[in-house]
Amino acid sequence: MPSVYFQTFGCQMNSADSDEIRALLAERGFLPCGSPAESDLIVVNTCSVREAAERRARSRIAEFASAKRARAGQRLWVVGCMAERLGDKLKEEIPGVDLVIGAKRMERIGEAIEAHFPKGIDVGADTGGVAKIGISRHLPPIFSKTAVTDFVPVMRGCDNYCAYCIVPYVRGNERSVPYESVESAVKEKVDAGIKEITFLGQNVNSYNYNGIDFPELLSKIAETSGLARIRFTTSHPKDCTERLIEVIASSGKFASHTHLPVQAGSDRILSLMNRKYTASRYRCLLDMIRTRLPRADITSDIMVGFPTESDAEFRETLELLRAARFTTAFMFAYSKRAGTAAASMEEGISQAEKMARLTELITLQTEITREIYEKAVGEELEVLVTERQQKRDLAWMGQDAGCKRVLISC
């Protein structure tokens, strides 16, 4: 039986895309392999959000390309956002890469895989012609990371064009997945034992298919029998509405967790970023969410060192952080991405200053997170148990209705 090894970088959408490829390969007899050296196929799913992510992916791809010389017939595929940005230049840069599939082709990934591994034909045999196939929406048990949670993409691409972000260029414009496809995918996964679904998109809030917007999609899917919990990510603040929060508050099936990236606390910087909201508007959204969902965990993304950000403007971000009291946040320093609007801006901020600001930001958020977790001590939480640790004390792992990860020793 042929075997495949996956290396996935980046976001949950990349994880979902890797799962889609896994399922399609499983239909063709591929088994998972824990060692790249022993696999017949290596798939590297890449990220372009930051330069560091691309460096890590390039380094790993180069390692695989070098090592595959010792395994006759092994194939190396590179897929995802960096694959879209660089295209076949990757083959020139790293000899040994056999196939490059960009992120924009993920919606037709079944056809790409069928071209190389047609159903019913042994790997290595004459592949003949290409046929269109249906995409499996659930991983066979042998591939599943957890038996109770799974992803369902509902949006692909992005129309926001934030000044720092490469995503719209490598994933294309917004496309909503047909509602019937979303509903079918959810039901298939629930029938297979999945209890929690996370809807994915670069901006799920902008979902709209034939008049069905995101609040209506959530309301309809919440009626699915056997589905215990619904999550979604990522939300753009400009599209977060009171109606959306009302739908979430109306049913116990929705996780009490909202990920709402703020990026900065300065109105001038937010405008330069093309975020289309102000800091005061963002704070109003937090108040609205906490009024309707008082126990909600709110998490965020925050950037420091955007071009021309002054120390005073960075202090505004710290002030917003203190007021927002995020449960957790993903914090990072600005990284120039060629092709984005910000790439042509004069930075004027040293790397040392960026790192100093990032350290101060992380220190503050760590204190807030610790305080929030300490208040949870002694509370009784409903936890969805997902899997068991493979090492350490073999505790059971799970997540509460918010964003808190839980270890259960027994």
N, C-alpha and C positions, 0 to 999 in steps of 0.2 A: 504494500500500500504506500502511495506517495505521502510525504510529510511536509508540513509547513511551519515556519517559525515567524512570529510577528514581533516587530519593534515599533511601538506607537509613541509618537511625541505629540504634545500639545493638548488641545481641549477635549471636552466630552464629545463634541461632534466628530473629531478624529477617531475617538474610541468607537463611536457608533458606526462610522464608515469602515473601520477595521472589522467590526462584528459582521457587517454586511458581506465583506469579502470572505471572511471565515465561513459564513453560512454557505455561500456560493461554492467555495472550494470543498466544503464538506459534502455537498451534493455530488461532487465529482470524485469522492473517495479519499480526499486528503485527511490525514490525521494530524493532530497537534504534535509538535516536537519541542522539547524543552531546551534543545541545543542547536544553535545556528550551524555548527560544524557538521551535524548529522542530518540536517533537513535537506529535502529536495528543492524546496522553494523558500526564499527569504523575502518577506514583504516589510518594507520600511515605510511607515506612514508619517509624513513630515509636517512641520509647523513653520510658519513664516512670521508670526506675530512679532518676534524680537530676533535680533541678530544672533544672540546667544543660542536660541533654539535652533537656528539654522547651522551654527557652528557644531553643535552637538550632533545633529543629524548627519552632517557631512562627514564628521569624524567616524561615526559608527558605520556609515555606508562604505567609507574607504576601508575600514577594517574587514567588513564582510566581503568586499570585492577582492581584497588581497587574499583572504583565507579561502575563497571559493575555488582558487586555482588548484587546491589540493583535493577537491571533490568534483570529479568529472560529472558533467551534466547538471550541476546545481544552477538554479536560476535566481537572479536578484532583481526584484521589482522595487521601484520607488514611486510612491503615490502621495497624494495630498497637496497641501498648499505650496510648499517649496518646490514640489514637482511641477506645479502649475506655473510658478514664477520663473523657473529656470528652464523648464522643458527639456528638450534633448541635449541642451548644453551640459546637462549632468553626465550624459554618456561620454562626452568629450573630456569633462573635468575628471571623472572617475571611471576609467576603463574597467569593465566588468559588470556595469549596470546593464541589464538586459532589456528592461521595459520601464518607461516613465508614463505614469497616468496622473494627470493633473486633477485638482479638486473639482473643476467644472465638469469633469466627465463622470463624477460619482453617480449622477442620476441614471447613467447608462452603463454602469460598471458591469452589469450582467452580460452585456454584449461583448465588452472587452475581454472578460474572462472566458466566455464561450469561444472566442476566436482562438484562444491559446489552449484551452482545455475543454473541448466539446463534451457534453454529457454522453455517457455510454462508450467513450473511447479511452483506452488506457493511456496514461501519461507516457509520452515518448512515441506513441503511434502517429500515423499520418492523421492530421487534424481535419483535413478536407475543408468544406465550406463553413460559413458562419451562419448561425441561426439565432433568432431572437428568442429569449427565454424569460420566464417570470422570475422575480426575485423572491427568494425565501425570506421571511421576516422573523424567523425565530431560529436561534442557534441550536443545533443538536446538543444533548446533554454533555457530550464529551468536550465540547468547546466552552460551555457556560462558565463564567467567572463566579456567578452566584445564581442560585436557583429561584430567587424571589424578586429580583430587581432587574430592570432593563430600560433601554433608551428607545425612544421613537422620535426621529427627526420630523418636524412639522414645517420648518422653514429652511431654505437654503439661500445663501447669498445675503447681501446687505446693500441698502440704498442710502445709508447715513453718511458715509464718507467722512468720518472723523479724521481730523487732519493728520493724526499720528498713525492711522491704522491701514494696513496693507490688505485686510480681509476682502473689501469690496472688489479689489483688483484681481485677487486670486480665486475668489469664489463666485464672482459675478453679481448681478443684480438680484433683488429679492424674488424668490419663487415660493409660493405656498404649495405644500403637498396637498393634493386633492383630499377633501374631508373623508371620502369613502375609503381611501387608502389608509388614512390615519386610523379610522375606526376599525378597519379590517386587521391592521397590524396589532392594535391593542387587544382585540378579541382573540386573535391567534396566540398572542403571548400569554394572556390570562388563562386561556384553555390549557396552555402548557405548564401552568403553575405559577406564573409571575404574579406577584401581589402589588408591586409598586412600579409605576411607569414614570419616567422623566421625559417630558417633551423638550426637544432641543431645537435651537435655531440661533443664528447670530442676533436676531431680535424677534423673539416669539410674539411680542406684543403687537407686531404689525401684521400678524397672520390674517389673511382674508382670502377665502376661496368661494367664489360664487355667492358672495354676500354673507357667508359664515365667517364672523370675525373671531378673534381669540377668546373673548369671554364666552361666546356661544359654543365654540368648540369645547372649552372646558366643561361647560354646563351639560352638554350632550354626552361627553365621555364619562362624566361622573356617574351616569346612570348605568354604566357597564357592570353587570353582575359579576361578583368575584374579585373585582378590583378594589384593593384596600386603600391605596394612597396614590395621589398624583402630585408630581413636582414639575417644575419647568425652569429653564434657564436658556438664554440670558434675556433680561428685560432692559429696555432702554427707558430711562426716566421720562423722556418726552412723550412716550406712548403709554405710560402707566396711568390708567383712568380709575375713577371712583367705581365705575361699573365693573371693572375687572376685580377690584378688591371686594366688592359686594358679592360677586359670584363665588370667590374663594371663601368668604365668610359664611356663605349659605349652606355649605356642606362639610361634613366631617371627613370627607375623602381627600381634601386638599391639605398638603403639608403646610404647617404654619411657619413657612420660611420664604422670604423674598430676597432674591439677589438683585440688587439695584445699583449698578456701577455709577459712582459719582465722579470719579477721576480727579476732581480738584475743587477747592473751596473758593476760588477767586472768580468773579464774574468775567473779568478781562481774559483770564486764561481759558475759562470755559468757552468764551466766544471764539478765541483763537483756535481752540480745539474743534469748533463747529459742533458743539454738543446740543445746542438749541434749547437750553434751559439755564436758569440762574441758580445760584446757591440758595436763595430764599424760596424759589419754586421747589427745589429739591427738598428743603426742610418741610415745606407744606405737604409734600408727598409722604414723608416719614410720619407726620402727625396724622394724616388720613389713614395710613396703614395701621398705626398703633391704636387709633380710635376703634377701628373695626376688628382688628386682630391684636388685642392687647398682649398676648403671649408670643407674638411672632418673633422669630429670629430674623433680623435684617443683616445681610452681608453685602459687601461692596468691593469694587476695584478702585484703587487710588494710585495716581501717578505723581511722581515728583520730578522736578528738573525739566519740565516742558520748556521749549525755547522762550527765552526772555523772562521766565518766572523770577520775580524778585523774592528776597527773603521775606518781605512783608506779605507777599501773596502766598508764600508757603505757610506763613503763620495763619493765614485765613483757612487754609486746609486743615491745619491742626485744630483750629477753633471749631470747624465743622465736625471734625472727628469727635471732639469732646461732647458736642451737642447730640450727635447722631447715636453714639454708643452702639456701634455695630458689634454683633456677636463675634464675628471674625471679618477679616478683610484680606484681599490679595493686594499686596503693595509692591511697587516696582519703580525703577528709575526709567525715565524716557530713553528710548533707543531709536536712533534715526533709521527709517526704512526708506530706501530709495524708491521713488515713484509716488510717495505721499506728499500732501501739501506741506507738511511740516518739514520735510527734508530740505526745502529751499529757505527755511527761516534761519536767521542768525541765532545760534544757541546762546552764547555768552555765559554759559555755566560750565565750570570744570567738572570732570568726572569725580574728583574728590569732594566737591560741594554736593553733587547729586547723592553720593554715597552717605555723606554726613546727614543730609536731609532725610534720606530713606531710613537710616538708623534711628533717627529721632522719631520718625513716624511709626516705625515698627515697635519701638519701645513703648510709645503711648498706647497703641492698639493692644499690645500684649497685656498691659496693665488693665485695660478695659475688659478684655476677654477673660482674664483671670477673675476679676470682680464678678462678672456675669456667671461664670461657672461655679464660683464659690457660693453664690446665692442659690444655685440649683441643688446644693448638697442637702439631703434630707427630703427632697421632693420625690414623689412617685411619678414615674414617666412610663408612657406606653412606648415600647421599643419594638421595631421590626427587626428581628434577628435575621442576618443575612448569610453568615458563614462562620467558620471556626478558624482561629489562628493556626497556622501550620508550624509555627515555632513558638518560642517563649513558653508561656504557661498554658497554651492551647485554650485560651478564653474564647467564649462566643462573642462575635462582633455584631453590632447593629447600629441603628440610628433612630433617634426619637422623631417626633412629628416636626421638629424644627430642623436645625442643621447640626445638632450635637451627635458626635460619634460616641458609642458606648461599648465598653468591654464588660462582659459578664463572666465572672469566675464561678465555676461550679464543679 
